[in-house]
Amino acid sequence: MKHTPILACIVALVLSSFVTLTPSARADEGMWLFNAAPVDRIEQEYGVRLDDEWLNHVMQSAVRFGRGGSASFVSGDGLLLTNHHVARGQLVRLSTPERDLIADGFIARTLEEELPCDGLSVMSLREIVDVTDRIREVERAAGSASEAEEARRRLIAQIEAESLDETGLHSEVITLYAGGLYHLYRFERFTDIRMVFAPERAIAAFGGDVDNFEFPRWCLDMALLRVYKDGEPYRPKHFLRVEPRGVKDGDPVFVAGHPGRTQRNLTVDHLRYLRDHDCPNRMHFIHTREVQLRVFAEADPMQARQAPRELAGIQNGRKGLGGKLVAMQDPRIFAEKVAQQSELIEAIRAMDDDHGALQAFEDIRQAMRTLPSYARRHSIIEGGPLGRSELFGHARRIVRLVEERAKPSGDRLSEFRDAAMPGVLENLNSVTVIPRELEINRIESALLFAADVLGGDDPTVQTMLGGVSAAERARELVNGTTMFDASDRVRMLNGGREAVWNSDDPLIQLAMAIDHEARRLRERYENEVEAVQRSAYAKIATARFAAFGQEQYPDATSSLRLSTGRVKAYEQEGQPVEAFATFAGLYERHAQRGPNEPFDLPQHWLDAKDRLDLSTPFNFVSTNDIIGGNSGSPVVNAEGRLVGLIFDGNRYSFVWDVLYTDPNSRGVSVDIRAMLEPLRIVYRADHLVNEMVTGRRPR
C-alpha cells in the first residue's frame, strides 16, 4: 500500500505518546454536542467562557451541506462558505463541454450570474430536543432486540412527523452513544442554492494526492455559494463575521461542523471485526477502483475531465482508511483499546447495578462472530460498488420507492421515511448531466468486483451479468436506460408499481432482479447486527455514564459538533513543523515541483506573485478533534469570528477514527487571510471581500 513506510512511522509516533499521556495532554479531545458543551472545562483550559449566546450563534451559523459536508453562513445576505472539494460535485454538474468550472474556476460578479445548484439542499440547525425517555419506554416494552428495533423505528418516524407538523421544520431523530441517547434535531431546510465563487482545481487542490494529509500545505480549498429563499438572497439571523487579522500560534480556536463517523467507543470485538474484515474488504475495492479510474482517465481527454472527482475521493479513502487500518493492525495501539475496555469493565463490575452492560459486551462479540459469513455479500448486493453509479442509484430508488411509500412511515426503510422523503424526491427530480462513459465504467467495475468477490458462478452475479461480459453488460445497461432524464424518472415514478414492474428499462429490471436478495441481506444485518448493537451499546453507555459521569462526548454521527483546540506547531520525524504555511512557500513549492500537475499554478496566480504579501499565512494547523464530514467546517476564535476553514488532517490524524492523540496529530485549515487576499488581488472580487468583511452584499 502506498505510504506504508510513512504510516509505520506515524504509528510509532502515536504510540510514543501513550506512556506520557495525562488528562491535560488530551484536553483538546472531543466532538461535543452543542447542547452539552463542557463550558467549565473549556474555560479552565483556554480561559474562554462560551455562554449560551455564543453557542447558539455559532450553532445557527453552521450549516449541513448536502449529504455529508459542512458549511457556514458568512454574510447577512446568505453567502455560504465551504470547501472546494465539498462543492466539487456541484461544479462538475454545472460544467459543460464549453465551460469547465473545475479546471477554470468560476466567479459571479452579480446576483444574476450566480448559477443554480440543482438538487442541492443545506440545513441550518434551529433546535435540539431530548427524546430519549420516550424512545426508551417503547424499547423496554418490546421483547427481543429485533422487536425493540422495530418499535424504535416506528416511534422515531412518528416523532419526526409530529415535529414537522408542529414546527414546519425538517426534523430528524439523531442516535447518540450508539443508542445511549436520542435527540430530535429541527432544521430549516433550503433548496435554492447558487454557486458564487470557486477557484481553479490547480490552486484549490495544489499538491494533489502527493501532498494530501501532509503539512505544510497550500490549498485554497474554498467555495462560496448563496442561499436563496422565496427567490431572494436569504437573510440569516446568525452568520459568522470574519476576523481579517486571523490567528497566531497558540490561540484557542473552535470548529463547528458535522463529523461523519468515529469509532472510539466501540468494543474490542467490534474493532477486531473492522480490523480483520471490514477495512481490508473496503481497501480491496479502493485499490481496484483507483487503478480502473486512472486507466479510464488516461484513455480520452473528455474522460480525464469526468474522473477527477471520484478519483480524488478514492485516493482520499486509500490514505485515510489505509492509515486507520495500519494503526489498528499495530498490536500496541490495539492493546491500548483493550486496556481502555478493561478499565471500563472493572468500573462496571464495581457498581451495584451493571445495567446489563457485561452481557452487552458478550452480545456484541456474538454478533461480530457471525457477521463475516455474509458481510461481503451484503455489502456488494445491498450497497457497495453498484451504488456508486448515479443511474443505478436512481433505478433502485424508484423500484423501492413505489413499494415503500405504500407503507406507514415507521415501517419503511429508513431512507424513505417521511422526514427523508423530500431529499429522495429532489434527487430524482434533479436535472444534472450524468457522464455516460463514466457511468459505463462504474457499472463495469461493480460487476467485475462482484464476480471477483462472490465468484463467477454465483447466481446473483450471473443475474447481474445477464449472460455477457461485464463490459458488454455495462454498455447495454447504460445505453438502454432512461434514468439520465429527470422527467422520465418522474414519469415512471408517477406510473406507480405497475409502470415499474412492466418497465423494459434494463437498469430498472436489474434493480428489481436483485432487490429481493438485497432486502433479505439488509434485514438480516439490521436484525442480527444493528439491533443487537443498538441495544448493547445503549446498556454500555448507561453504565459508562454511571461510572464516569455525563461529561463525555459521543462518537461522531454527522450531527453538529463543537471541537476545541489551539493553533499549534508540532514535530514530524524529529523535525519541527511550523503552524503556518505562507504564500512564499506556495511559490517555492511550485518552483521545486512544477510546472506539471499537481504542482502547476494558474497563470494569473503567477502574474499576481509580485502583488501578494508573500508572508501572509495560507494554511495552518490546530489540535481540533475532527474527522471526515468536518470538511467545510468554519474555524472561529474566542469571539466567534471566522478565522479559518477546515479542509483536511495531517498524516498523524489517521488514527483519530478510533483513538484521539494530539502530540503530532493536527487538523489543517485555510487561513482567512488566504481567502480574502486572493479574492481581492488575484480574482479582483472586491464585492465578495466587502460582503464577508462588512456582513452585507454591496448594493
C-alpha positions in Angstrom: 0.0 0.0 0.0 1.3 3.5 -0.9 2.9 5.3 2.1 3.1 2.2 4.3 6.6 3.1 5.5 5.4 6.6 6.4 2.3 5.1 8.2 4.6 2.9 10.2 6.4 6.0 11.4 3.1 7.6 12.2 2.0 4.6 14.3 5.3 4.7 16.2 4.9 8.4 17.0 1.3 7.9 18.1 2.3 5.1 20.3 5.1 7.1 21.9 2.5 9.4 23.3 0.6 6.8 25.2 3.1 6.3 28.0 3.1 10.0 28.8 -0.5 10.9 28.3 -2.1 12.8 31.1 -5.7 14.2 31.3 -4.4 17.6 30.4 -2.5 16.2 27.4 -5.8 15.2 25.9 -7.5 18.5 26.7 -8.4 19.1 23.1 -10.1 15.8 22.6 -13.9 15.8 22.0 -16.6 16.3 19.4 -19.1 17.9 21.8 -22.8 18.3 21.4 -23.8 22.0 21.3 -26.5 21.3 23.9 -23.9 19.7 26.2 -20.8 21.7 25.7 -18.2 21.4 28.5 -18.1 25.1 29.2 -16.4 24.8 32.6 -13.7 22.6 31.2 -13.2 24.9 28.2 -12.9 27.9 30.4 -10.3 26.1 32.6 -8.2 25.0 29.6 -8.5 28.0 27.3 -9.5 30.9 29.5 -12.6 31.4 27.4 -16.2 31.3 28.7 -18.6 30.1 25.9 -22.0 31.3 27.1 -25.4 30.2 25.7 -25.5 33.2 23.3 -22.1 32.3 21.8 -23.1 28.6 21.4 -26.4 29.4 19.9 -24.9 32.0 17.5 -22.2 29.5 16.2 -24.7 26.7 16.1 -27.1 28.6 13.9 -24.3 30.0 11.7 -23.1 26.4 10.9 -24.8 24.5 8.1 -25.0 20.9 7.0 -24.1 20.9 3.3 -25.7 18.3 1.0 -25.3 14.7 2.0 -22.2 14.8 4.0 -20.3 18.1 4.4 -20.2 21.2 6.5 -20.5 24.9 5.7 -21.4 28.2 7.4 -23.2 31.5 6.7 -20.6 34.3 6.3 -22.9 37.2 5.5 -26.3 38.6 6.2 -27.2 38.0 2.6 -27.0 34.2 2.7 -23.4 33.9 1.5 -22.2 30.3 2.3 -18.6 29.2 2.8 -17.5 25.6 2.3 -14.6 23.7 0.8 -14.0 23.5 -2.9 -13.9 19.7 -2.6 -17.2 19.7 -0.8 -18.8 21.7 -3.6 -16.9 19.7 -6.3 -20.0 17.7 -7.3 -22.0 20.9 -8.0 -19.1 22.3 -10.0 -19.0 19.1 -12.1 -22.8 19.2 -12.7 -22.6 22.9 -13.7 -19.8 22.4 -16.1 -20.3 22.0 -19.9 -18.1 20.9 -22.8 -17.5 24.7 -23.3 -17.1 25.7 -19.7 -15.1 23.5 -17.2 -15.7 25.0 -13.8 -13.4 22.5 -12.1 -10.3 23.4 -14.2 -11.1 27.1 -14.8 -13.0 28.1 -11.7 -16.0 30.4 -11.5 -16.9 33.8 -10.2 -20.3 35.6 -10.3 -19.9 39.3 -10.2 -23.7 39.9 -9.9 -26.6 38.0 -8.4 -27.8 37.3 -12.0 -24.6 35.5 -12.8 -24.9 33.1 -9.8 -25.6 29.5 -11.0 -28.4 27.4 -9.5 -27.2 24.2 -8.0 -30.0 21.8 -8.9 -30.6 19.0 -6.4 -28.5 20.6 -3.6 -30.0 21.3 -0.1 -28.5 22.7 3.0 -29.8 22.7 6.5 -29.4 25.0 9.4 -30.0 23.6 12.9 -32.6 25.5 14.9 -33.4 23.4 18.0 -32.4 20.2 19.8 -34.9 18.2 21.9 -34.0 15.2 24.1 -36.5 12.4 23.3 -34.5 9.6 24.9 -37.1 8.7 27.6 -39.9 8.4 25.1 -37.9 6.0 22.9 -36.5 4.1 25.8 -40.1 3.4 27.1 -41.1 1.6 23.9 -37.8 -0.3 23.7 -38.3 -1.6 27.3 -41.8 -2.8 26.4 -40.5 -4.9 23.5 -39.3 -8.4 23.9 -36.3 -9.2 21.7 -33.7 -6.8 20.4 -35.2 -7.0 16.9 -38.7 -6.2 18.3 -37.2 -3.2 20.2 -35.6 -2.1 16.9 -38.8 -2.3 15.0 -40.7 -0.4 17.8 -37.9 2.2 17.9 -38.0 2.8 14.1 -41.8 3.3 14.2 -41.7 5.7 17.1 -38.8 7.7 15.5 -40.9 8.1 12.4 -43.8 9.3 14.5 -41.7 11.8 16.5 -40.3 13.2 13.2 -43.7 13.6 11.7 -45.2 15.2 14.8 -42.3 17.7 14.9 -42.7 18.6 11.3 -46.4 19.2 11.7 -45.8 21.2 14.9 -43.0 23.4 13.7 -42.8 23.2 9.9 -39.0 22.4 10.3 -37.2 19.4 8.9 -36.9 17.0 11.8 -34.6 14.1 12.4 -34.0 11.9 15.4 -30.2 11.5 15.9 -28.9 8.4 17.7 -26.1 9.2 20.1 -23.7 7.0 22.1 -24.9 4.2 19.7 -28.3 4.2 21.4 -27.5 5.7 24.7 -29.3 8.9 23.9 -31.8 10.1 21.2 -32.1 13.8 20.3 -34.6 15.4 17.9 -32.8 17.9 15.6 -35.0 20.6 14.0 -33.6 22.2 10.9 -34.5 25.0 8.5 -34.0 23.4 5.1 -33.0 25.3 2.0 -33.1 24.1 -1.6 -32.4 27.2 -3.7 -28.6 27.3 -3.6 -26.5 29.1 -6.2 -22.8 29.0 -7.0 -20.9 32.3 -6.4 -17.2 31.5 -6.5 -14.8 28.6 -6.8 -11.1 28.8 -7.6 -9.4 26.6 -10.1 -8.6 23.0 -9.2 -4.9 23.7 -9.6 -4.9 26.0 -6.5 -7.8 24.5 -4.7 -6.1 21.1 -4.6 -2.5 22.2 -5.0 -0.2 19.3 -4.4 -2.9 16.7 -5.2 -2.5 13.2 -3.9 1.2 13.8 -3.2 0.5 16.4 -0.5 -2.8 15.1 0.7 -2.8 14.5 4.5 0.6 16.3 4.7 1.8 19.7 6.0 2.9 22.3 5.1 0.0 22.7 2.6 -1.0 25.4 0.2 -4.6 24.7 -0.9 -7.2 27.4 -1.5 -9.8 24.7 -0.7 -12.8 27.1 -0.6 -16.0 27.8 -2.4 -18.7 30.4 -1.9 -22.4 29.8 -2.6 -25.5 31.7 -1.8 -28.7 30.6 -0.1 -32.0 31.9 -1.5 -35.5 31.9 0.0 -38.6 32.9 -2.0 -36.4 33.9 -4.9 -34.3 36.4 -2.8 -31.0 36.1 -1.0 -31.7 34.6 2.4 -31.2 36.9 5.4 -30.0 34.7 8.2 -30.3 35.9 11.8 -26.9 34.4 12.5 -23.8 34.4 10.4 -20.0 34.5 11.1 -18.2 37.8 10.8 -14.7 37.4 9.6 -11.6 38.4 11.6 -9.3 39.7 8.9 -6.3 39.6 11.2 -6.6 35.8 11.5 -4.9 33.9 14.4 -1.4 33.3 15.7 0.3 30.2 17.1 -1.1 29.3 20.5 -4.5 30.9 20.0 -7.6 28.9 21.0 -9.8 28.0 18.1 -13.2 26.3 17.8 -14.6 24.2 15.0 -18.3 23.8 14.3 -19.1 21.1 11.8 -20.6 17.7 11.0 -18.0 15.0 11.6 -19.3 11.9 9.9 -18.3 8.9 12.0 -15.8 7.9 14.6 -15.5 4.5 16.3 -13.8 5.3 19.6 -16.4 3.8 21.8 -16.7 0.5 20.0 -15.9 -2.7 21.9 -12.7 -4.6 21.2 -14.6 -7.3 19.4 -16.3 -4.8 17.2 -13.0 -3.1 16.4 -11.4 -6.6 15.7 -14.1 -7.2 13.1 -13.3 -3.8 11.4 -9.6 -4.6 11.5 -9.7 -8.1 10.2 -12.7 -8.0 7.8 -14.4 -4.7 7.1 -11.4 -2.4 6.4 -9.4 -4.9 4.4 -12.5 -5.6 2.2 -13.0 -1.9 1.6 -9.3 -1.4 0.8 -9.6 -4.2 -1.7 -12.2 -2.3 -3.6 -10.4 1.1 -3.2 -7.1 -0.3 -4.7 -9.0 -1.9 -7.6 -11.1 1.1 -8.3 -8.2 3.6 -8.2 -6.4 1.6 -11.0 -9.5 1.4 -13.1 -10.1 5.2 -12.8 -6.6 6.0 -13.8 -6.8 3.9 -16.9 -10.2 5.4 -17.7 -8.9 9.0 -17.3 -5.8 8.3 -19.5 -7.9 6.9 -22.4 -9.5 10.1 -23.5 -9.4 13.8 -22.8 -13.1 14.0 -22.1 -12.9 11.1 -19.7 -10.0 12.8 -18.0 -12.4 15.6 -17.2 -15.0 13.2 -15.8 -12.8 11.1 -13.5 -11.1 13.6 -11.0 -14.0 13.9 -8.6 -14.3 10.2 -8.0 -10.6 9.6 -8.2 -9.9 12.2 -5.5 -12.4 10.5 -3.2 -10.8 7.1 -3.9 -7.3 8.4 -3.2 -8.5 10.1 0.0 -10.1 6.8 1.1 -6.9 4.9 0.3 -4.8 7.2 2.6 -7.5 7.8 5.3 -8.9 4.2 5.6 -5.4 2.8 4.9 -3.9 4.8 7.8 -6.7 3.7 10.1 -6.2 0.1 9.2 -2.4 0.2 9.7 -3.0 1.8 13.1 -5.5 -0.9 14.2 -3.1 -3.6 12.9 -0.4 -2.5 15.2 -0.5 -4.6 18.4 0.4 -1.7 20.7 -2.5 0.5 19.5 -4.9 -2.4 19.8 -3.5 -3.1 23.3 -4.4 0.5 24.2 -8.0 -0.1 23.2 -8.1 -3.4 25.1 -6.8 -1.6 28.2 -9.5 1.1 27.9 -12.2 -1.5 27.7 -10.7 -3.4 30.7 -10.8 -0.3 32.7 -14.4 0.3 31.8 -15.4 -3.3 32.6 -13.7 -3.2 36.0 -15.5 0.1 36.8 -18.8 -1.6 35.8 -18.2 -4.6 37.9 -17.6 -2.4 40.9 -21.1 -0.9 40.7 -24.2 -2.4 42.4 -26.1 -2.4 39.1 -24.2 -3.1 35.8 -27.3 -2.0 33.7 -26.9 -5.2 31.6 -23.6 -3.9 30.3 -21.5 -7.0 31.0 -23.9 -9.2 28.9 -23.9 -6.4 26.3 -20.2 -7.0 25.6 -20.9 -10.7 25.0 -23.9 -9.9 22.7 -21.7 -7.7 20.5 -19.0 -10.4 20.4 -21.5 -13.0 19.2 -22.9 -10.6 16.6 -19.4 -9.9 15.2 -18.6 -13.6 15.2 -21.4 -14.4 12.7 -21.2 -11.3 10.5 -18.2 -12.3 8.3 -20.2 -15.2 6.9 -22.4 -12.8 4.9 -20.9 -9.3 5.3 -19.2 -9.2 1.9 -22.3 -10.4 0.1 -24.4 -7.8 1.9 -22.0 -5.0 1.0 -21.9 -5.9 -2.7 -25.6 -6.7 -3.3 -27.3 -4.2 -1.0 -24.7 -1.3 -1.1 -21.2 -1.3 -2.4 -19.9 -0.7 -5.9 -23.2 -0.6 -7.8 -24.3 2.2 -5.6 -21.5 4.4 -6.9 -23.5 4.6 -10.2 -25.8 7.5 -10.3 -28.0 5.8 -12.9 -28.4 2.6 -10.9 -29.0 4.7 -7.8 -32.0 6.3 -9.5 -33.3 3.0 -10.7 -33.1 1.4 -7.2 -34.6 4.4 -5.7 -37.6 4.2 -8.0 -38.0 0.4 -7.5 -38.0 0.8 -3.7 -40.0 4.0 -3.5 -43.1 2.6 -5.3 -43.0 -0.2 -2.6 -42.1 1.8 0.4 -44.5 4.8 0.1 -47.5 2.5 0.4 -46.4 1.6 4.0 -46.7 3.7 7.1 -43.6 5.8 7.6 -42.3 3.8 10.5 -42.4 0.6 8.6 -40.4 1.8 5.7 -36.7 1.5 5.0 -35.1 4.4 6.9 -34.1 6.4 3.8 -37.8 6.5 2.7 -39.3 7.8 6.0 -41.4 10.9 5.7 -38.5 13.0 7.1 -36.2 11.8 4.4 -38.7 11.9 1.5 -38.1 15.5 0.3 -34.4 14.7 -0.3 -35.3 11.5 -2.2 -37.8 13.3 -4.5 -35.3 16.2 -5.0 -32.7 13.7 -6.1 -35.0 12.0 -8.6 -36.1 15.4 -9.9 -32.5 16.7 -10.2 -31.7 18.0 -13.7 -28.0 17.2 -13.9 -25.6 16.0 -16.6 -24.6 12.4 -15.8 -21.4 11.4 -17.7 -22.3 8.4 -19.9 -18.8 6.9 -20.3 -18.0 7.2 -16.6 -21.3 5.5 -15.7 -20.4 2.6 -18.0 -17.0 2.4 -16.3 -18.6 2.5 -12.9 -21.1 -0.3 -13.6 -18.5 -2.5 -15.4 -16.2 -2.0 -12.3 -19.1 -3.0 -10.0 -19.9 -6.2 -12.0 -16.2 -7.2 -12.1 -15.8 -6.7 -8.4 -18.9 -8.7 -7.6 -17.6 -11.6 -9.8 -14.2 -11.3 -8.1 -15.6 -11.4 -4.6 -18.6 -13.8 -4.9 -17.3 -15.9 -7.8 -18.3 -16.0 -11.5 -20.8 -18.9 -10.9 -22.7 -17.1 -8.2 -26.4 -17.0 -9.2 -26.7 -13.3 -8.4 -23.6 -12.5 -10.3 -24.9 -14.4 -13.2 -28.1 -12.3 -13.0 -26.2 -9.1 -12.8 -24.1 -10.0 -15.9 -27.1 -11.1 -18.0 -25.2 -13.7 -20.0 -22.5 -11.4 -21.4 -19.2 -9.9 -20.3 -19.1 -7.1 -17.7 -18.0 -4.6 -20.3 -20.9 -5.5 -22.7 -23.4 -5.6 -19.9 -22.4 -2.2 -18.6 -22.8 -0.6 -22.0 -26.1 -2.4 -22.6 -27.4 -1.2 -19.2 -26.3 2.4 -19.6 -27.2 2.8 -23.3 -30.7 1.3 -22.8 -31.8 3.2 -19.7 -34.0 6.3 -19.4 -32.5 7.2 -16.0 -30.5 10.0 -17.5 -33.6 12.2 -17.8 -35.3 13.6 -14.7 -38.7 13.8 -16.5 -38.5 10.1 -17.5 -37.7 9.2 -13.9 -40.6 11.2 -12.5 -42.9 9.8 -15.2 -42.0 6.2 -14.2 -42.4 7.0 -10.5 -45.8 8.6 -11.1 -46.9 5.5 -13.0 -46.6 3.6 -9.8 -45.9 -0.1 -9.1 -47.4 -1.3 -12.4 -45.3 1.0 -14.5 -42.2 -0.1 -12.7 -43.0 -3.8 -12.9 -43.8 -3.6 -16.6 -40.8 -1.4 -17.5 -38.3 -2.6 -20.1 -35.6 -0.2 -18.8 -32.6 -2.6 -18.2 -31.5 -0.8 -15.0 -35.0 -0.9 -13.5 -35.1 -4.6 -14.4 -31.7 -5.2 -12.8 -32.7 -3.3 -9.6 -35.8 -5.5 -9.4 -34.0 -8.7 -10.1 -31.6 -8.3 -7.1 -33.9 -6.4 -4.8 -35.3 -9.4 -3.0 -31.9 -10.8 -2.0 -30.7 -7.3 -1.2 -33.6 -6.7 1.2 -33.2 -10.1 2.7 -29.5 -9.4 3.5 -30.3 -6.0 4.8 -33.0 -7.3 7.1 -30.6 -9.9 8.4 -27.9 -7.4 9.1 -30.4 -5.0 10.7 -31.8 -7.7 13.0 -28.7 -9.7 13.8 -26.2 -6.8 14.0 -27.6 -3.3 14.1 -30.4 -4.2 16.5 -28.1 -6.1 18.8 -25.5 -3.3 18.7 -28.0 -0.6 19.4 -29.4 -2.5 22.5 -26.0 -3.4 23.7 -24.3 -0.1 23.3 -27.2 1.7 25.0 -26.6 -0.5 28.0 -22.9 0.1 27.9 -23.4 3.9 27.6 -25.8 3.8 30.6 -23.1 2.0 32.6 -20.4 4.3 31.4 -22.4 7.4 32.5 -23.0 5.8 35.9 -19.3 5.0 36.3 -17.6 8.1 34.9 -20.3 10.8 34.8 -22.2 12.6 32.0 -19.5 14.8 30.6 -18.4 12.6 27.8 -18.8 13.2 24.1 -20.5 10.6 21.8 -18.9 9.2 18.7 -19.5 11.3 15.5 -22.8 10.7 13.7 -22.8 13.5 11.1 -24.6 15.7 13.7 -23.4 19.2 14.5 -20.5 19.2 17.0 -18.1 21.6 18.6 -14.4 20.9 18.7 -11.9 22.8 20.8 -8.2 23.3 20.2 -5.3 25.6 19.6 -3.2 26.6 16.7 -0.1 24.6 17.4 3.2 23.6 15.7 4.4 20.0 16.0 7.2 17.7 15.1 7.4 15.3 12.1 10.1 12.6 12.2 12.1 14.7 14.7 11.9 17.9 12.7 9.8 21.0 13.8 6.8 21.9 11.6 5.6 25.4 12.0 1.9 26.1 12.5 1.6 28.3 9.4 2.4 27.8 5.7 2.8 31.1 3.8 2.3 32.3 0.2 6.1 32.3 -0.1 6.1 28.6 0.5 3.5 28.1 -2.3 5.7 29.7 -4.9 8.7 27.8 -3.6 6.9 24.5 -3.9 5.7 25.4 -7.4 9.3 26.3 -8.4 10.6 23.0 -6.9 8.0 20.6 -8.3 6.1 22.5 -11.0 5.0 23.3 -13.6 3.3 19.9 -14.1 0.3 18.6 -12.1 -0.3 18.6 -9.2 2.1 21.5 -8.6 1.0 23.7 -11.5 -0.4 27.1 -10.8 -3.0 29.1 -12.8 -1.3 31.8 -14.9 -3.0 34.7 -13.0 -1.5 33.3 -9.8 1.9 33.5 -11.3 1.2 37.0 -12.6 0.0 38.1 -9.2 3.0 37.0 -7.2 4.6 40.5 -7.0 1.3 42.0 -5.8 0.7 39.5 -3.0 2.2 39.7 0.5 4.3 36.5 0.5 4.5 36.5 4.3 0.7 36.0 4.5 -0.4 32.7 6.1 -2.0 30.3 3.6 -2.9 27.2 5.6 -2.5 26.5 9.3 -2.7 23.5 11.7 -4.6 23.1 15.0 -5.3 20.4 17.6 -9.0 20.5 17.0 -10.6 17.0 17.0 -12.0 16.4 13.5 -12.8 13.6 11.1 -14.3 13.1 7.6 -17.5 15.2 7.4 -15.8 18.2 9.1 -14.7 19.3 5.6 -16.1 22.8 5.1 -16.4 23.5 8.9 -15.7 27.1 10.0 -12.9 27.7 12.4 -13.7 30.6 14.8 -11.9 32.4 17.5 -13.0 33.1 21.1 -15.2 35.9 19.9 -17.0 33.6 17.5 -15.4 35.3 14.4 -14.3 33.4 11.4 -10.5 32.8 11.2 -10.3 29.6 9.0 -11.8 26.8 7.1 -11.1 23.1 7.9 -10.3 21.0 4.9 -8.0 18.1 5.9 -5.9 16.4 8.6 -2.2 15.7 8.7 -0.7 12.3 8.3 -0.9 11.6 12.1 -4.6 12.2 12.3 -5.5 8.9 10.6 -5.8 7.2 14.0 -8.4 9.7 15.2 -11.1 7.5 13.9 -10.5 5.1 16.8 -8.3 7.0 19.2 -7.6 10.7 19.7 -4.0 11.8 20.3 -2.7 15.3 20.0 1.2 15.3 20.2 1.5 15.4 16.4 -2.0 15.0 15.0 -3.5 18.1 13.5 -6.4 19.5 11.6 -5.5 21.6 8.5 -7.3 24.8 7.6 -7.3 27.5 5.0 -6.4 30.8 6.8 -9.0 33.6 6.4 -6.2 35.8 5.1 -5.6 33.3 2.3 -9.2 33.7 1.3 -9.5 37.5 1.4 -6.2 38.5 -0.2 -6.5 36.3 -3.3 -10.2 37.3 -3.7 -9.1 40.9 -3.8 -5.8 40.7 -5.7 -5.9 37.5 -7.9 -9.6 37.4 -8.7 -10.4 41.1 -8.3 -13.6 40.1 -6.4 -13.7 43.1 -4.1 -17.5 42.7 -3.9 -17.1 39.3 -2.2 -14.4 40.6 0.2 -16.6 43.6 1.1 -19.5 41.3 1.7 -17.5 39.0 4.0 -15.9 41.8 5.9 -19.0 44.0 6.3 -21.5 41.2 6.5 -23.7 42.7 3.7 -23.7 42.5 0.0 -22.7 45.8 -1.7 -25.9 47.4 -3.0 
